[in-house]
Amino acid sequence: MNDGLPTLNAATEGLIHITIPVGMLQCNCSIIGDPHTREALVVDPGDEVTRILDLLGRHRLTVKAIVSTHAHIDHVGGLSKLHQYTGAPVLMHRDDLPLYRAMEMQAAFLGVQPPELIEIDQLLKEGDSLRWGSFEAQVIHTPGHTPGSVSLYLPHDAGKVTVADAAKKFTVKTEAGEEIDIDDLLRKAANPQSSQEIAASEELEKGAVRPPQLFSGDTLFAGSIGRTDLWGGSMHQIMESLRTKLMHLPDDTVVFPGHGPVTTIGHERHLNPFLQPG
C-alpha cells in the first residue's frame, strides 16, 4: 500500500491529522500534530507500529503522549512498541486496567498471540486536559463499551484559531490526493475506508474557525454504537454516556470513531437509530 501523502503546509493548515485503519480489526489510529511545534498525540495505536512510526517521521512529529480510548486488544496492541520507540507516556483510564492486564484472555478469544504489555504512565479521568503544542483535548469518560472507555474532545478553539467572520471548510484527503468535503463524506459513509489512509485537514482561510472534533473510540460510530456484550460492557452505561455527554456536544462536532468512517454529532443525533426517541 502506498502511504504517500503530501505534508500539510504549516502556513495554511491548522493541524496535521492522519487516520489509518490498522490491524486485523481495522482500528482507526489517529495522529494529531501541531504544524508549528511538530508535537503530536497518537490515539489508539492498535497495530502496525512501523507504519505509524514512518508517518511520524515523514511529518517530522515528536510524540508527546500515546492515548488509549479503551483497552480492547485491537486498540492497544501497539502501545508497548510505540512507547519503546518514542519514549512517550501511555495514558489510559483506571477502570480499563483489569481489561488491559487480561490480554491473554482477549487474545485467546480472537485466536491470536497476545501483545506485549507495558506499564501505564498516567491514569485518565473525567475532565482531564491533554496539551501538546498549542492544542488541548478534554477527556470525557464514556463507559459502556468498556468500563474505562474515554472520548477526546477538541473544542473549536483548540489550537487557538479564533479569527472571525468567514465560512469554514473541512475536508479529508485520500491517498490519491482527492479532497472530499465532510458533507459529501457523510453521504458516502456506507462504505468504510478498508485499509485506506486518510489525512484530515482544515483549510483555514481568512476568518475560518475550526469545527470541534471528537475522537470517540468505540462508543459512537457512524450509524451505530459500540457493542456491549464483551467484558465489562453495559448497554445502560453506553446509552447514558451517549445521551448525557456526547449528545450535548455541538452538532458540527466532527466525530472520528474507533472504526469506520467519519461522521458528525448532528448527523448521529438525527439519523443514528440508537439515538432516536423511543
C-alpha positions as CSV (number, residue, x, y, z in Angstrom):
1,M,0.0,0.0,0.0
2,N,1.2,3.5,-0.8
3,D,1.2,5.8,2.2
4,G,2.4,8.7,0.2
5,L,0.6,11.9,1.3
6,P,1.8,15.5,0.8
7,T,3.0,17.1,4.1
8,L,0.4,19.6,5.2
9,N,1.5,23.2,4.8
10,A,2.0,24.7,8.3
11,A,1.4,28.2,6.9
12,T,-2.1,27.4,5.7
13,E,-3.2,24.3,7.7
14,G,-4.4,24.5,11.3
15,L,-3.3,20.9,12.2
16,I,-1.8,17.7,11.0
17,H,-4.3,14.9,11.3
18,I,-3.7,11.4,9.9
19,T,-6.0,8.5,10.5
20,I,-5.1,5.0,9.4
21,P,-7.0,1.7,10.0
22,V,-4.6,-0.8,11.5
23,G,-4.6,-4.5,12.4
24,M,-6.9,-7.3,11.6
25,L,-9.9,-5.5,13.0
26,Q,-9.0,-2.2,11.3
27,C,-8.9,0.0,14.4
28,N,-8.6,3.7,13.4
29,C,-5.3,5.0,14.8
30,S,-5.1,8.8,14.7
31,I,-2.1,11.1,14.7
32,I,-2.9,14.7,15.7
33,G,0.0,17.1,15.3
34,D,0.8,20.8,15.7
35,P,2.3,22.0,12.4
36,H,4.4,24.7,14.2
37,T,5.9,22.8,17.2
38,R,5.7,19.4,15.5
39,E,4.3,17.9,18.7
40,A,1.7,15.1,18.3
41,L,-0.7,12.9,20.1
42,V,-1.2,9.3,18.9
43,V,-4.6,7.8,19.7
44,D,-5.2,4.0,19.7
45,P,-2.1,2.6,18.1
46,G,-3.6,-0.9,17.8
47,D,-1.1,-2.4,15.4
48,E,1.3,-1.7,12.5
49,V,3.6,0.4,14.6
50,T,6.3,0.5,11.9
51,R,3.8,2.2,9.6
52,I,2.8,4.7,12.4
53,L,6.5,5.5,13.0
54,D,7.0,6.1,9.3
55,L,4.2,8.6,9.2
56,L,5.5,10.4,12.3
57,G,9.0,10.6,10.8
58,R,7.7,11.8,7.4
59,H,5.8,14.6,9.1
60,R,8.7,15.3,11.5
61,L,6.5,14.8,14.5
62,T,7.5,14.2,18.1
63,V,5.0,12.1,20.1
64,K,4.1,13.8,23.4
65,A,1.6,11.2,24.6
66,I,0.0,7.9,23.5
67,V,-3.7,7.6,24.4
68,S,-5.8,4.5,24.6
69,T,-9.5,5.2,24.3
70,H,-10.1,1.7,25.8
71,A,-8.3,-1.5,26.5
72,H,-9.6,-3.9,23.8
73,I,-6.7,-5.8,22.1
74,D,-7.3,-4.1,18.7
75,H,-6.7,-0.7,20.2
76,V,-3.8,-1.4,22.5
77,G,-1.7,-3.9,20.6
78,G,1.0,-1.3,19.6
79,L,1.2,0.6,22.9
80,S,4.4,-1.1,24.1
81,K,6.3,-0.9,20.9
82,L,5.4,2.7,20.2
83,H,6.4,3.7,23.7
84,Q,9.7,1.9,23.3
85,Y,10.5,3.8,20.1
86,T,9.2,7.2,21.1
87,G,9.6,7.3,24.9
88,A,6.1,9.0,25.1
89,P,3.9,8.3,28.1
90,V,1.0,5.9,27.7
91,L,-2.4,7.1,29.0
92,M,-5.5,5.0,29.8
93,H,-8.5,5.2,32.2
94,R,-8.1,3.4,35.5
95,D,-11.2,1.4,35.0
96,D,-9.8,-0.4,32.0
97,L,-6.6,-1.6,33.7
98,P,-8.1,-5.0,34.6
99,L,-9.1,-5.5,30.9
100,Y,-5.6,-4.4,29.8
101,R,-4.0,-6.9,32.1
102,A,-6.3,-9.7,30.8
103,M,-4.7,-9.5,27.3
104,E,-4.1,-13.3,27.2
105,M,-7.9,-13.8,27.6
106,Q,-8.6,-11.3,24.8
107,A,-6.1,-12.8,22.5
108,A,-7.5,-16.3,23.1
109,F,-10.9,-15.0,22.2
110,L,-9.6,-13.9,18.8
111,G,-7.2,-16.8,18.3
112,V,-4.1,-14.6,18.1
113,Q,-0.9,-14.1,20.1
114,P,-1.2,-11.5,23.0
115,P,0.8,-8.3,22.5
116,E,3.5,-7.2,24.9
117,L,2.1,-5.2,27.8
118,I,3.6,-2.0,29.3
119,E,3.1,0.0,32.5
120,I,0.6,2.8,32.1
121,D,2.2,6.1,32.8
122,Q,-0.9,8.2,33.5
123,L,-4.4,7.3,34.5
124,L,-7.0,9.4,32.8
125,K,-10.2,10.7,34.4
126,E,-13.2,12.8,33.5
127,G,-12.3,16.4,33.0
128,D,-8.5,15.9,32.4
129,S,-6.9,18.2,29.8
130,L,-4.2,16.9,27.5
131,R,-1.9,19.5,26.0
132,W,0.6,19.3,23.1
133,G,1.9,22.2,21.1
134,S,-0.9,24.8,21.0
135,F,-3.7,22.1,21.2
136,E,-5.8,20.9,24.1
137,A,-8.1,17.9,24.3
138,Q,-10.6,17.3,27.1
139,V,-11.1,13.8,28.4
140,I,-14.7,12.6,28.6
141,H,-15.3,9.3,30.5
142,T,-17.8,7.4,28.3
143,P,-18.2,4.0,29.9
144,G,-20.4,1.3,28.4
145,H,-18.3,-0.3,25.6
146,T,-15.8,-0.9,28.4
147,P,-15.8,0.4,32.0
148,G,-12.9,2.8,31.2
149,S,-13.8,4.0,27.7
150,V,-12.9,7.6,27.1
151,S,-13.5,10.1,24.3
152,L,-11.2,13.1,23.5
153,Y,-12.9,16.4,22.6
154,L,-11.1,19.2,20.9
155,P,-13.3,22.3,21.1
156,H,-13.5,24.7,18.1
157,D,-10.8,27.0,19.7
158,A,-8.3,24.1,20.2
159,G,-5.1,25.4,18.7
160,K,-6.2,29.0,19.4
161,V,-7.5,29.6,15.9
162,T,-10.1,32.3,16.6
163,V,-10.2,34.7,13.7
164,A,-13.7,35.8,12.8
165,D,-16.2,36.3,10.0
166,A,-15.9,33.7,7.4
167,A,-17.1,30.2,6.4
168,K,-15.2,27.2,7.2
169,K,-14.4,24.2,5.1
170,F,-13.5,20.8,6.4
171,T,-12.2,18.1,4.1
172,V,-10.5,14.7,4.2
173,K,-7.8,13.9,1.7
174,T,-7.5,10.3,0.3
175,E,-4.3,8.6,-0.7
176,A,-4.9,9.6,-4.3
177,G,-4.9,13.3,-3.2
178,E,-8.7,13.7,-3.7
179,E,-10.3,16.1,-1.3
180,I,-13.7,15.2,0.0
181,D,-16.0,17.7,1.8
182,I,-17.2,16.4,5.1
183,D,-20.8,16.6,4.0
184,D,-20.0,14.5,0.9
185,L,-18.2,12.0,3.1
186,L,-21.2,11.6,5.3
187,R,-23.2,10.7,2.2
188,K,-20.6,8.1,1.3
189,A,-20.4,6.7,4.8
190,A,-22.0,3.4,3.9
191,N,-18.6,2.2,2.7
192,P,-15.8,2.1,5.3
193,Q,-12.2,3.1,4.1
194,S,-10.9,-0.5,4.3
195,S,-7.1,-0.1,4.6
196,Q,-7.0,3.4,3.1
197,E,-5.0,6.1,4.8
198,I,-6.6,9.5,5.1
199,A,-5.2,12.8,6.2
200,A,-7.9,15.1,7.6
201,S,-7.1,18.7,7.1
202,E,-8.8,22.1,7.5
203,E,-8.3,24.8,5.0
204,L,-8.3,27.8,7.4
205,E,-8.9,30.6,5.0
206,K,-9.2,34.1,6.4
207,G,-11.6,34.1,9.3
208,A,-12.2,30.4,9.4
209,V,-12.9,28.7,12.7
210,R,-12.0,25.1,13.2
211,P,-15.1,22.9,13.9
212,P,-14.9,20.9,17.2
213,Q,-13.6,17.4,17.0
214,L,-14.3,14.2,18.9
215,F,-12.3,11.0,19.0
216,S,-15.0,8.7,20.2
217,G,-13.2,5.3,20.4
218,D,-15.8,2.5,20.2
219,T,-18.5,4.5,21.9
220,L,-20.1,6.2,18.9
221,F,-19.8,5.1,15.2
222,A,-21.4,6.4,12.0
223,G,-24.9,5.0,12.2
224,S,-24.2,2.8,15.2
225,I,-22.7,2.5,18.7
226,G,-20.2,0.2,20.4
227,R,-21.1,-3.3,21.3
228,T,-21.8,-4.1,24.9
229,D,-21.6,-7.9,25.0
230,L,-17.9,-8.1,25.8
231,W,-16.0,-7.9,29.1
232,G,-17.4,-5.1,31.3
233,G,-19.8,-3.9,28.6
234,S,-23.1,-2.3,29.6
235,M,-25.9,-1.1,27.4
236,H,-27.3,1.1,30.1
237,Q,-23.9,2.8,30.6
238,I,-23.2,3.4,27.0
239,M,-26.6,4.9,26.4
240,E,-26.1,7.2,29.5
241,S,-22.7,8.2,28.1
242,L,-24.2,9.0,24.7
243,R,-27.3,10.8,25.9
244,T,-25.8,12.7,28.9
245,K,-22.4,13.5,27.4
246,L,-21.7,13.1,23.7
247,M,-25.2,14.3,22.6
248,H,-24.6,17.5,24.5
249,L,-21.7,18.4,22.1
250,P,-22.3,20.9,19.2
251,D,-23.9,19.4,16.1
252,D,-21.0,20.5,13.9
253,T,-18.5,18.4,16.0
254,V,-16.7,16.1,13.6
255,V,-16.5,12.6,15.0
256,F,-13.6,10.3,14.3
257,P,-14.7,6.8,15.6
258,G,-12.5,3.9,16.5
259,H,-13.6,2.0,13.4
260,G,-15.2,3.1,10.1
261,P,-15.9,6.4,8.6
262,V,-16.1,10.0,9.9
263,T,-19.4,11.5,11.0
264,T,-20.7,14.4,13.0
265,I,-22.7,14.7,16.2
266,G,-25.6,16.4,14.4
267,H,-25.7,13.6,11.8
268,E,-25.8,10.9,14.5
269,R,-28.3,12.9,16.6
270,H,-30.8,12.9,13.8
271,L,-30.1,9.6,12.0
272,N,-28.4,7.1,14.3
273,P,-31.1,4.5,15.1
274,F,-29.8,4.0,18.6
275,L,-30.2,7.7,19.4
276,Q,-33.8,8.3,18.3
277,P,-36.6,8.9,20.8
278,G,-38.2,5.7,21.9
